Amino acid sequence: MKKILLLLIIGGIVYAALSYHFILTDNSIKVLKKTNLTFDNTYVDARGRKQAELYMNPALLKAGIRNIFKADGVTIQK
């Protein structure tokens, strides 16, 4: 029984890593649904000036990273 429970927990963690971006900001952790099931950019550090670099990542842009930061009042102009 313990093995089945452990497999379910591990399966849930793997599914979350495949399905969501976890973005660490200065104030909190934001969760953004991925557009494709991949392990790329599962954990993203967006503290400080690193937020501008996120706008150059096509996978994060497609997932809607601008909306996450717009809600916090952070905008980056050209």
C-alpha positions in Angstrom: 0.0 0.0 0.0 2.9 2.4 0.8 4.5 1.7 -2.6 1.3 2.6 -4.4 0.9 5.8 -2.4 4.5 6.7 -3.1 4.1 6.1 -6.8 1.0 8.3 -6.9 2.8 11.1 -5.2 5.8 10.9 -7.5 3.5 10.7 -10.5 1.8 13.9 -9.3 5.0 15.7 -8.9 6.2 14.7 -12.4 2.9 15.7 -13.9 3.1 19.1 -12.2 6.7 19.6 -13.4 5.5 18.8 -17.0 2.4 21.0 -16.9 3.4 24.1 -15.0 6.0 26.9 -14.8 6.9 27.8 -11.2 8.1 31.4 -11.2 9.9 32.7 -8.2 9.4 36.5 -7.9 10.5 39.0 -5.3 7.3 38.7 -3.4 5.9 35.2 -4.1 5.8 32.2 -6.3 3.6 32.4 -9.4 2.3 29.3 -11.2 1.7 29.4 -15.0 0.3 26.6 -17.1 2.7 25.4 -19.8 1.5 25.2 -23.4 3.5 21.9 -24.0 4.3 19.0 -21.7 8.1 19.5 -21.2 10.5 19.8 -18.4 11.9 23.0 -19.8 11.6 26.1 -17.6 9.8 24.3 -14.8 11.5 26.5 -12.2 12.2 30.0 -13.2 14.0 32.6 -11.0 12.5 36.1 -11.7 13.9 38.0 -8.8 15.4 41.4 -9.4 16.4 42.4 -12.9 16.0 38.9 -14.2 12.3 39.7 -15.1 13.4 41.4 -18.3 15.1 38.2 -19.5 11.8 36.3 -19.2 10.3 38.4 -22.0 12.9 36.9 -24.4 11.9 33.3 -23.7 9.4 32.1 -26.4 7.9 29.3 -24.2 7.1 31.7 -21.3 5.7 34.4 -23.7 3.4 31.8 -25.3 2.2 30.7 -21.8 1.4 34.3 -20.8 4.2 35.6 -18.7 3.2 39.2 -19.5 -0.2 38.7 -17.8 1.5 37.4 -14.6 3.7 40.5 -14.3 1.0 42.9 -15.5 -1.2 41.8 -12.5 1.7 42.8 -10.2 2.1 46.2 -11.9 5.4 45.3 -13.6 5.7 46.3 -17.2 8.7 46.3 -19.5 8.8 48.7 -22.4 10.9 48.5 -25.5 
